[in-house]
């Protein structure tokens, strides 16, 4: 599972971006990913928004 911290309140896991209303919540979510799968992380540290990454149709593949 690929994890990227996009901003202080956004964490991307694979093709989904999770947005939190506080930095500490994003921190806790990201830390929990080290020991649990993403479904459990979402239940324990609920984001305020989840969205899929939009693929850039103009990028070279």
MMTF fields as JSON, N, C-alpha, C and O atoms, coordinates in Angstrom:
{
  "mmtfVersion": "1.0.0",
  "mmtfProducer": "UNKNOWN",
  "numBonds": 243,
  "numAtoms": 244,
  "numGroups": 61,
  "numChains": 1,
  "numModels": 1,
  "chainsPerModel": [1],
  "groupsPerChain": [61],
  "chainIdList": ["A"],
  "bondAtomList": [4, 2, 8, 6, 12, 10, 16, 14, 20, 18, 24, 22, 28, 26, 32, 30, 36, 34, 40, 38, 44, 42, 48, 46, 52, 50, 56, 54, 60, 58, 64, 62, 68, 66, 72, 70, 76, 74, 80, 78, 84, 82, 88, 86, 92, 90, 96, 94, 100, 98, 104, 102, 108, 106, 112, 110, 116, 114, 120, 118, 124, 122, 128, 126, 132, 130, 136, 134, 140, 138, 144, 142, 148, 146, 152, 150, 156, 154, 160, 158, 164, 162, 168, 166, 172, 170, 176, 174, 180, 178, 184, 182, 188, 186, 192, 190, 196, 194, 200, 198, 204, 202, 208, 206, 212, 210, 216, 214, 220, 218, 224, 222, 228, 226, 232, 230, 236, 234, 240, 238],
  "bondOrderList": [1, 1, 1, 1, 1, 1, 1, 1, 1, 1, 1, 1, 1, 1, 1, 1, 1, 1, 1, 1, 1, 1, 1, 1, 1, 1, 1, 1, 1, 1, 1, 1, 1, 1, 1, 1, 1, 1, 1, 1, 1, 1, 1, 1, 1, 1, 1, 1, 1, 1, 1, 1, 1, 1, 1, 1, 1, 1, 1, 1],
  "groupList": [{"groupName": "UNK", "atomNameList": ["N", "CA", "C", "O"], "elementList": ["N", "C", "C", "O"], "formalChargeList": [0, 0, 0, 0], "bondAtomList": [1, 0, 2, 1, 3, 2], "bondOrderList": [1, 1, 2], "singleLetterCode": "X", "chemCompType": "L-PEPTIDE LINKING"}],
  "groupTypeList": [0, 0, 0, 0, 0, 0, 0, 0, 0, 0, 0, 0, 0, 0, 0, 0, 0, 0, 0, 0, 0, 0, 0, 0, 0, 0, 0, 0, 0, 0, 0, 0, 0, 0, 0, 0, 0, 0, 0, 0, 0, 0, 0, 0, 0, 0, 0, 0, 0, 0, 0, 0, 0, 0, 0, 0, 0, 0, 0, 0, 0],
  "groupIdList": [1, 2, 3, 4, 5, 6, 7, 8, 9, 10, 11, 12, 13, 14, 15, 16, 17, 18, 19, 20, 21, 22, 23, 24, 25, 26, 27, 28, 29, 30, 31, 32, 33, 34, 35, 36, 37, 38, 39, 40, 41, 42, 43, 44, 45, 46, 47, 48, 49, 50, 51, 52, 53, 54, 55, 56, 57, 58, 59, 60, 61],
  "secStructList": [7, 7, 3, 3, 3, 3, 3, 6, 6, 3, 3, 3, 3, 6, 6, 3, 3, 3, 3, 7, 1, 1, 2, 2, 2, 2, 2, 2, 2, 2, 2, 2, 6, 6, 6, 1, 7, 2, 2, 2, 2, 2, 2, 2, 1, 7, 7, 1, 3, 3, 3, 3, 7, 7, 7, 7, 6, 6, 1, 7, 7],
  "xCoordList": [0.847, 0.0, 0.903, 1.731, 0.732, 1.521, 0.839, -0.346, 1.603, 1.078, 1.905, 3.135, 1.208, 1.877, 1.157, -0.07, 1.915, 1.331, 1.307, 2.36, 0.131, -0.005, 0.067, 0.758, -0.647, -0.635, -0.679, -0.663, -0.733, -0.796, -2.07, -2.098, -3.127, -4.403, -4.865, -5.995, -4.013, -4.383, -3.364, -2.155, -3.898, -3.061, -3.606, -4.801, -2.726, -3.129, -2.678, -1.515, -3.616, -3.317, -3.764, -4.951, -2.788, -3.037, -3.757, -3.179, -4.993, -5.677, -6.764, -7.627, -6.733, -7.725, -7.028, -6.006, -7.609, -7.105, -8.074, -9.282, -7.515, -8.287, -7.978, -6.816, -9.032, -8.879, -9.427, -10.495, -8.671, -9.037, -9.224, -8.703, -9.974, -10.222, -9.176, -9.244, -8.212, -7.13, -5.855, -5.902, -4.737, -3.445, -3.21, -2.727, -3.543, -3.302, -4.099, -3.655, -5.282, -6.08, -5.422, -5.413, -4.877, -4.146, -2.893, -2.542, -2.219, -1.041, -1.4, -0.703, -2.482, -2.917, -3.309, -2.972, -4.009, -4.396, -3.154, -3.058, -2.213, -0.987, -0.179, 0.368, -0.1, 0.629, -0.049, 0.628, -1.361, -2.112, -1.964, -2.082, -1.709, -1.503, -0.311, -0.248, 0.621, 1.801, 1.457, 2.201, 0.33, -0.02, -1.361, -1.703, -2.117, -3.449, -3.738, -3.08, -4.732, -5.107, -5.956, -6.461, -6.101, -6.743, -8.202, -8.685, -8.905, -10.302, -10.413, -11.301, -9.514, -9.522, -9.116, -9.654, -8.179, -7.733, -8.876, -9.034, -9.671, -10.809, -11.84, -12.438, -12.055, -13.019, -12.534, -13.318, -11.246, -10.688, -10.437, -10.571, -10.075, -9.725, -10.487, -9.926, -11.754, -12.63, -12.26, -12.189, -12.026, -11.761, -13.064, -14.153, -12.932, -14.114, -14.454, -15.573, -13.472, -13.701, -12.773, -11.622, -13.303, -12.505, -12.801, -13.961, -11.75, -11.978, -10.92, -9.792, -11.314, -10.403, -9.507, -9.919, -8.284, -7.344, -7.811, -8.07, -7.91, -8.303, -7.08, -6.051, -7.195, -6.071, -5.913, -6.89, -4.687, -4.381, -4.453, -3.606, -5.447, -5.65, -4.598, -4.469, -3.842, -2.848, -1.428, -0.49, -1.263, 0.082, 0.525, -0.287, 1.813, 2.396, 2.513, 3.002, 2.056, 2.101, 3.053, 3.221],
  "yCoordList": [-1.161, 0.0, 1.238, 1.417, 2.068, 3.296, 4.424, 4.693, 5.079, 6.168, 7.424, 7.384, 8.554, 9.839, 10.897, 10.981, 11.702, 12.831, 14.013, 14.556, 14.415, 15.483, 16.867, 17.755, 17.042, 18.296, 17.914, 16.73, 18.895, 18.583, 17.834, 17.119, 17.996, 17.359, 16.349, 15.867, 16.019, 15.068, 13.95, 14.178, 12.717, 11.537, 10.752, 10.463, 10.413, 9.589, 8.162, 7.907, 7.236, 5.815, 5.196, 5.175, 4.692, 4.165, 5.234, 6.29, 4.991, 5.955, 6.757, 7.343, 6.789, 7.532, 8.565, 8.285, 9.771, 10.842, 10.994, 11.141, 10.954, 11.099, 12.471, 12.814, 13.259, 14.601, 14.624, 14.079, 15.271, 15.351, 16.809, 17.712, 17.031, 18.41, 18.917, 20.066, 18.073, 18.492, 17.732, 16.583, 18.392, 17.789, 16.535, 15.526, 16.591, 15.44, 14.217, 13.087, 14.433, 13.306, 12.667, 11.443, 13.483, 12.954, 12.216, 11.17, 12.769, 12.111, 10.735, 9.751, 10.683, 9.427, 8.402, 7.224, 8.839, 7.956, 7.385, 6.177, 8.252, 7.819, 6.86, 5.88, 7.122, 6.242, 4.876, 3.849, 4.861, 3.614, 2.746, 1.524, 3.363, 2.599, 1.649, 0.655, 1.946, 1.09, -0.253, -1.222, -0.309, -1.537, -2.141, -3.233, -1.454, -1.952, -1.637, -0.798, -2.324, -2.04, -0.776, -0.3, -0.249, 1.057, 1.052, 2.071, -0.056, -0.111, 0.108, 0.826, -0.506, -0.311, 1.116, 1.697, 1.669, 3.04, 4.028, 4.964, 3.815, 4.702, 4.604, 5.611, 3.403, 3.241, 3.91, 4.537, 3.778, 4.324, 5.829, 6.533, 6.317, 7.732, 8.248, 8.37, 8.546, 8.88, 10.206, 11.242, 10.156, 11.398, 12.16, 11.591, 13.451, 14.246, 14.108, 14.398, 13.661, 13.481, 12.393, 12.272, 11.607, 10.629, 10.838, 10.915, 10.931, 11.104, 10.335, 10.154, 9.893, 9.175, 10.17, 11.284, 9.749, 10.571, 10.563, 9.511, 11.738, 11.831, 11.629, 12.274, 10.738, 10.456, 11.571, 12.042, 11.98, 13.01, 12.382, 11.563, 12.756, 12.158, 12.589, 11.98, 13.636, 14.15, 13.675, 14.003, 12.921, 12.471, 11.347, 10.585, 11.27, 10.228, 8.962, 8.988, 7.86, 6.599, 5.633, 4.517],
  "zCoordList": [0.0, 0.0, 0.0, 0.893, -0.995, -1.124, -0.359, -0.553, 0.515, 1.331, 1.102, 1.132, 0.87, 0.638, 1.456, 1.428, 2.183, 2.917, 1.96, 1.625, 1.518, 0.527, 1.164, 0.663, 2.266, 3.028, 4.506, 4.84, 5.382, 6.809, 7.184, 8.185, 6.381, 6.696, 5.65, 5.724, 4.677, 3.628, 3.511, 3.461, 3.47, 3.301, 2.112, 2.042, 1.185, 0.043, 0.291, 0.604, 0.146, 0.243, -1.071, -1.395, -1.822, -3.157, -3.986, -4.241, -4.409, -5.28, -4.567, -5.222, -3.236, -2.465, -1.584, -0.958, -1.55, -0.694, 0.481, 0.295, 1.692, 2.923, 3.513, 3.732, 3.77, 4.321, 5.742, 6.02, 6.643, 8.054, 8.452, 7.798, 9.536, 9.97, 10.957, 11.395, 11.31, 12.207, 11.837, 11.397, 12.026, 11.697, 12.54, 12.026, 13.818, 14.695, 14.257, 14.456, 13.658, 13.17, 11.952, 11.821, 11.071, 9.916, 10.383, 9.837, 11.4, 11.97, 12.536, 12.289, 13.289, 13.913, 12.846, 12.965, 11.822, 10.718, 10.047, 9.829, 9.725, 9.049, 9.924, 9.418, 11.201, 12.109, 12.226, 12.285, 12.259, 12.389, 11.143, 11.222, 10.006, 8.771, 8.871, 8.147, 9.753, 9.916, 10.557, 10.411, 11.266, 11.987, 11.59, 12.046, 10.755, 10.382, 8.918, 8.303, 8.379, 6.994, 6.933, 7.95, 5.741, 5.569, 6.033, 6.526, 5.888, 6.332, 7.836, 8.296, 8.602, 10.047, 10.412, 11.355, 9.673, 9.933, 9.741, 10.524, 8.697, 8.416, 9.535, 9.913, 10.068, 11.165, 12.442, 13.154, 12.734, 13.967, 13.895, 14.896, 12.72, 12.526, 11.306, 10.217, 11.501, 10.385, 9.728, 10.388, 8.418, 7.685, 7.447, 7.518, 7.164, 6.831, 5.353, 4.931, 4.574, 3.139, 2.612, 3.032, 1.683, 0.952, -0.524, -0.928, -1.324, -2.765, -3.533, -3.074, -4.705, -5.586, -6.305, -6.627, -6.548, -7.318, -8.762, -9.347, -9.311, -10.711, -11.573, -11.374, -12.522, -13.404, -14.424, -15.008, -14.626, -15.622, -16.998, -17.354, -17.767, -19.086, -20.091, -21.153, -19.769, -20.695, -20.371, -21.098, -19.308, -18.949, -19.874, -20.4, -20.051, -20.886, -20.05, -18.921, -20.623, -19.876, -20.512, -20.019]
}
